[in-house]
Amino acid sequence: MGVELPETPLDLDRLNALVLAEIRSFRRGFDNEPVPVEQDLRGGAVAWVATFAAEAVDEEARRLLLLTCQAARELPDYNHHGWYRAVYLDVAQYALTGEPDWPFALVSNIDHHSSQLRASL
């Protein structure tokens, strides 16, 4: 079958605007308890774009992502609760930088005792 589909160019500006909006919304909702599904979806959207369309993520978005990830890691409860709030953003950071420290929380908790967290990871 020789079907040819037309190319659909990525609108990099719109994708970057989406990434910025999702990171900003993520930051505003960081402390919500319990963690709403929207937070996971926000982080997941950022991770997806960072992984599959990294060229759409400009320097401002990368800087905001880095600051958000660093701030999450500095929270006093990061090792118990904060890590899973920001794990998708850590994945995005890894996708953009290739630095092996970013997926540490993901890899080290892949066998977490909580089945909900295991499924999410």
C-alpha positions, 0 to 999 in steps of 0.5 A, a space after each residue: 500500500 503506497 499511501 502518502 500523507 501530507 506533512 504536518 509541520 509543527 507549530 513550534 511557537 504554539 508548542 512552546 507556549 503550551 509548555 510554558 503554560 503547563 509549567 506555570 500551571 504546574 507551579 501554581 498547583 504544586 501544593 494541592 492535596 491530594 495531587 490532582 490528576 491535572 498535575 500529572 497531565 501537566 507534567 506529562 504534557 511537558 515531558 511529552 513535548 520535551 521528548 518528542 519535539 524538543 526543538 519546540 522548547 525555547 530557552 525561557 521554557 527550559 530555564 523555568 523547567 530547570 528552576 521548577 525541578 530544582 525547587 522541587 528537589 530542595 523541598 524538605 519533604 522531597 524524598 517522601 512526597 515531593 519526588 512523585 509530584 515532579 517526576 514527569 518534569 524530571 523526565 522532561 529535564 532529562 529528555 532536554 539535557 541527557 543528564 543522568 541525575 534527572 531520572 533518578 527519582 523515577 528509576 529508584 522508585 519504579 518498585 514503589 510499594 504504592 501500586 498507584 505510583 508504580 502504575 504512574 511511573 
